[in-house]
Amino acid sequence: MGRAFITVTDELHDYVVAHGTPPGDLERDLVAETLRATGGASRMQIEPEYAALLTMLTRLTGGRHAVEVGTFTGMSSLAIGRGLAEGGRLICFDISAEYTAIAQRYWQRAGLDDRIELRLGPAAEGLAALPAEPHLDLAFIDADKEGYAAYWDALVPRMRPGGLLIVDNVLWSGHVLDEKPKDSSTAALIAFNAKAAADDRVDVVMLPFSDGVTLARKR
């Protein structure tokens, strides 16, 4: 079966953003500062409509216990933090003190610094130190692609039934269709996507949104 899909032009993307919850001044400031501070790396920042989606998904799960793997300058953590239920907490794992210093300033500006905790260091080690029992409501993975399988293995057992995992960049600009991957990130994502789809502990849907997003609900 095949379907025709719309090509998202710049104009159509602007239309999508204009017809959803708009970014506020804080988000616009963060976009501008991220571009100034990181240059080409700013492409790692999620889009405004992606941030709105993360906030909505967090609210829909009633999330109180959340984890983020890969924080960069903080757009996704702001979105998740805003969606947490009263008393909720987000733990962010990242290895860059430079980029996350920007995130921390924006958490403070948003009044979310009391509900977001940054843990610098290898994420696999940080995740292994979390309580082993199922307790997480939501997890967002957006870090080094070679680490996705390890992060998944650490997080799935810690998700409570009905908990939601969100995984970014799963289409990798279409390179997941490459028969002979030219780099380790592409190969890792191809293997991860197969692993997630075959995991009978979760229900999985892959969305052709942004650079590809996998949603996985713990059974």
Residue pairs with C-beta under 8 A, 6 or more apart in sequence:
5 208
6 12
8 16
16 49
17 23
17 47
17 48
17 49
20 49
20 52
21 52
21 55
22 48
23 31
23 48
23 51
23 52
26 78
26 106
26 109
26 110
27 48
27 51
27 75
27 78
29 106
30 45
30 73
30 74
30 75
30 78
30 102
30 106
31 42
31 45
31 48
31 75
33 73
33 102
34 42
34 45
34 72
34 73
34 75
34 102
35 42
37 73
37 99
37 102
38 44
38 73
38 99
44 72
45 72
45 73
45 75
46 54
46 75
46 76
46 79
46 142
46 168
46 210
47 210
50 76
50 79
50 209
50 210
50 213
51 75
51 76
51 78
51 79
52 79
53 79
53 209
54 76
54 79
54 80
54 83
54 140
54 166
55 79
55 80
55 82
55 83
56 83
57 83
57 138
57 164
57 166
57 215
58 66
58 79
58 80
58 82
58 83
58 84
58 138
59 83
59 85
61 137
61 138
61 162
61 163
61 164
62 85
62 137
63 80
63 83
63 84
63 85
63 88
63 137
63 138
64 84
64 85
64 87
64 88
64 89
64 137
65 88
65 89
65 135
65 136
65 137
65 138
66 80
66 84
66 88
66 89
66 90
66 91
66 136
66 137
66 138
66 139
66 140
67 90
67 91
67 92
67 93
67 127
67 130
67 136
67 138
67 139
67 140
67 155
68 76
68 77
68 80
68 90
68 91
68 92
68 93
68 139
68 140
68 142
69 93
69 123
69 127
69 139
69 140
69 141
69 142
69 143
69 147
69 151
69 155
70 93
70 94
70 123
70 140
70 141
70 142
70 143
70 144
70 168
71 77
71 92
71 93
71 94
71 99
71 100
71 103
71 118
72 94
72 96
72 99
72 100
72 103
72 142
73 99
73 100
73 102
73 103
73 106
74 100
74 102
74 103
74 104
74 106
74 107
76 140
76 142
77 90
77 92
77 103
77 107
77 116
78 103
78 106
78 107
78 110
78 112
80 90
80 138
80 140
81 90
81 107
81 110
81 112
81 115
81 116
82 110
82 112
84 90
84 115
88 115
89 115
89 116
89 117
90 115
90 116
90 117
91 117
91 119
91 126
91 130
92 100
92 103
92 116
92 117
92 118
92 119
93 119
93 121
93 123
93 126
93 127
93 143
94 100
94 118
94 119
94 120
94 123
94 143
95 120
95 121
95 122
95 123
96 120
97 120
100 118
100 120
103 118
104 113
104 118
107 113
107 116
119 126
123 143
123 147
123 151
124 147
124 150
124 151
124 154
127 151
127 154
127 155
127 158
128 154
130 136
130 154
130 158
131 158
132 157
132 158
133 158
134 157
134 158
134 159
134 160
134 161
134 163
134 218
135 158
135 160
136 155
136 158
136 159
136 160
136 163
137 159
137 160
137 163
137 164
138 163
138 164
138 165
138 166
139 155
139 159
139 163
139 164
139 165
139 166
140 165
140 166
140 167
140 168
141 148
141 151
141 152
141 155
141 165
141 166
141 167
141 168
142 167
142 168
142 169
143 151
144 185
145 169
145 172
145 184
145 185
145 186
145 188
145 189
145 192
146 184
146 185
146 188
148 167
148 188
148 189
148 192
149 188
149 191
149 192
149 195
152 165
152 167
152 192
152 195
152 196
152 199
155 165
156 165
156 199
156 201
156 202
156 216
156 218
159 165
159 218
160 218
161 218
161 219
162 217
162 218
163 217
163 218
164 215
164 216
164 217
164 218
165 202
165 214
165 215
165 216
165 217
165 218
166 213
166 214
166 215
166 216
167 192
167 196
167 213
167 214
167 216
168 210
168 211
168 212
168 213
169 189
169 211
169 212
170 176
170 189
170 192
170 193
170 206
170 211
170 212
170 213
170 214
171 206
171 208
171 211
171 212
172 185
172 186
172 189
172 211
172 212
173 211
175 181
175 186
175 189
176 186
176 189
176 190
176 193
176 212
178 186
178 190
181 187
181 190
193 206
193 214
196 202
196 204
196 214
196 216
197 204
197 206
199 216
200 219
201 218
201 219
202 216
202 217
202 218
202 219
203 216
203 217
203 219
204 214
204 215
204 216
205 214
205 215
206 212
206 213
206 214
206 215
207 213
207 214
207 215
